[in-house]
Amino acid sequence: MVQDAAVMEFLALCGKPLINSPSAQPLVKIFTQNFYVIRGPENVKALFKSSWACTSIPFVKFALGYAFGLPVKALGLYDKDDSGGGHLPHPGNTVEARNRIDYRVYQSLSRFLEGKGL
């Protein structure tokens, strides 16, 4: 599910429009929040394919902020990580090894969504 107010901004960052317009996607209201349910394989592919904005940090930050309500101050830590997601940090990065959020997220996704973790 994607929050109503942010869905168009997120999709614009991904560079891929939904096959069906957002108005054709089901809207779910949970307490005071409205969410679109993105359905259909082509729409899901549009969210995740061919875009830096839909990978790791930008996507995780979007999900944590809009879907789980992580405070803005905590989300700022994601912006400070300029080390990249690889095992070796980008040259000239300014993040301490223990604060490499992108790398830790990648490790977790790899561990729990592939191989023995399934």
JOGI-V193837 format. One line per field, one symbol per residue. ss: DSSP state (2 for helix, 1 for strand, 0 for the rest). burial: I if it has 16 or more other ideal C-beta (glycine too) atoms within 10 Angstrom, else O. Layout:
# JOGI-V193837
ss=???
burial=???
This chain:
# JOGI-V193837
ss=0112222222222200000002220111110011111000222222220002220222222222222000022222222200000000000000002220222222222222202220
burial=IIIIOOIOOIIOOIOIOIOOOIOOIOOOOOOOOOIIOIOOOOIOOIIOOOIOIIOIIIIIIIOOIIOOOIOOOOOOOIOOIOIIIOOOIOOOOOIOOOOIIIIOIIOOOOOOOOOOOO
